[in-house]
Amino acid sequence: MQTKRHAPAFAGRSPGATRRVVARGFTLLELMIVLLIIGILAGISYASYQNNVIESRRKAGASCLIEAAQFMERYYTTTLTYVGGNVPALSCRNELAQFYTIALNGVPTATTYTLNATPNPGSQQAIKDTKCGTLGINQAGIKSESGTGTVADCW
């Protein structure tokens, strides 16, 4: 019985030829281009994130001012004067204490008051939110801001 012989692995090639190995993977240039693109996208998204954080804190400060104004109106309803009215330790004041000081601007009179949300000096809110600065509201519900933006932009 004859055994069947298999052809050698290099059949069809000359005995001195070697197999060409195909390299798989990425070149250093391709990796650097990908890293550059990721860096650009990260820079853009981080700046956008920071702007959204600043804006959300501003909106929280404005909401806290409205809550404090509601308290002042309840005080006026029971005493028929704003004199002696103080802004209580609202939970929003505690939550925003790191970024804003919510307080009366001066002493309220019998018929008027003004509340301000002032960015704390040195906080990110004071440094990056120059558009709106200090937010304010009075007894008539008239809103104000001290920055370069408009009331519509800030409230």
C-alpha positions in Angstrom: 0.0 0.0 0.0 1.3 3.3 -0.9 1.1 6.3 1.4 -0.1 9.6 0.0 2.5 12.4 0.2 1.5 16.0 0.9 3.0 18.9 -0.9 5.5 20.9 1.1 4.4 24.3 2.4 6.6 26.1 -0.1 5.3 24.2 -3.1 5.2 26.4 -6.2 7.8 28.8 -4.8 11.5 28.7 -5.2 13.3 27.2 -2.2 15.0 30.5 -1.2 11.8 32.7 -1.3 10.3 33.7 2.0 6.7 34.5 2.8 5.8 38.2 2.9 4.2 39.1 6.2 1.4 41.6 6.0 1.6 44.1 8.8 -1.6 44.9 10.5 -2.3 47.9 12.8 -2.0 51.6 12.8 0.9 53.8 12.0 2.2 56.4 14.5 0.9 59.2 12.2 -2.6 57.7 12.2 -2.6 57.4 16.0 -1.4 61.0 16.4 -4.1 62.3 14.1 -6.8 60.5 16.1 -5.3 61.9 19.3 -5.4 65.4 17.8 -9.0 65.1 16.9 -9.9 63.7 20.3 -8.1 66.6 21.9 -9.9 69.2 19.8 -13.3 67.6 20.6 -12.5 67.4 24.3 -11.5 71.1 24.4 -14.7 72.2 22.7 -17.0 70.0 24.8 -15.3 71.1 28.1 -15.8 74.8 27.2 -19.4 74.1 26.4 -19.9 72.2 29.7 -18.4 75.0 31.7 -20.8 77.5 30.0 -23.7 75.3 30.8 -22.7 75.0 34.5 -22.3 78.8 34.8 -25.7 79.3 33.2 -27.5 76.7 35.4 -26.0 78.3 38.5 -27.3 81.7 37.3 -30.8 80.2 36.7 -30.7 78.7 40.2 -29.7 82.1 41.7 -32.6 83.7 39.8 -35.0 81.1 41.1 -33.8 81.6 44.6 -34.3 85.4 44.3 -37.9 84.7 43.2 -38.4 82.4 46.2 -37.0 85.2 48.5 -39.3 87.7 46.8 -42.3 85.5 47.5 -41.3 85.3 51.2 -41.1 89.1 51.3 -44.6 89.3 49.7 -46.0 86.9 52.3 -44.4 89.0 55.0 -46.0 92.2 53.6 -49.4 90.4 53.4 -49.3 89.6 57.2 -47.7 92.9 58.4 -48.7 95.4 55.6 -45.1 96.6 55.5 -41.7 95.4 54.3 -40.0 97.0 57.3 -38.5 94.3 59.4 -38.6 91.7 56.7 -35.5 89.5 56.3 -34.7 86.8 53.9 -34.9 83.5 55.8 -32.3 80.7 55.5 -33.9 79.2 52.5 -32.5 75.8 51.3 -31.6 77.4 47.9 -29.5 80.0 49.8 -27.5 77.2 51.4 -27.1 75.3 48.2 -25.9 78.5 46.3 -23.8 79.9 49.2 -20.5 78.9 47.4 -21.5 80.9 44.3 -24.0 83.6 45.3 -25.0 85.8 48.2 -28.8 86.2 48.3 -29.7 89.2 50.4 -31.7 92.4 50.6 -30.1 95.4 49.0 -30.2 97.9 51.9 -33.1 98.2 54.3 -36.6 97.7 53.0 -39.0 100.6 53.4 -42.7 100.3 54.2 -43.5 99.8 50.5 -40.3 98.8 48.7 -37.5 96.3 48.8 -34.8 95.1 46.5 -33.2 91.6 46.6 -29.8 90.8 45.0 -28.0 87.7 44.1 -24.4 88.8 44.1 -21.7 86.4 42.8 -19.2 85.7 45.5 -15.8 87.3 44.8 -13.3 84.8 43.5 -15.9 82.2 42.6 -16.2 80.8 39.1 -19.5 82.5 38.9 -18.0 85.9 39.5 -15.1 85.3 37.2 -16.9 83.7 34.2 -20.3 85.2 34.3 -19.5 88.8 33.4 -22.5 88.8 31.1 -25.0 89.0 34.0 -23.1 89.9 37.2 -25.5 90.7 40.1 -29.1 89.7 39.6 -31.8 91.8 41.3 -35.6 91.9 41.8 -37.8 94.5 43.5 -41.2 94.6 45.1 -42.8 95.3 41.7 -41.2 92.2 40.2 -38.9 94.3 38.0 -35.8 92.3 37.3 -32.3 93.7 36.9 -28.7 92.6 36.2 -25.4 94.4 36.4 -23.4 92.8 33.6 -23.0 93.4 29.9 -26.0 91.2 29.0 -29.7 92.1 29.0 -32.3 91.2 31.5 -33.8 88.8 28.9 -30.4 87.1 28.6 -29.9 86.7 32.3 -33.4 85.9 33.6 
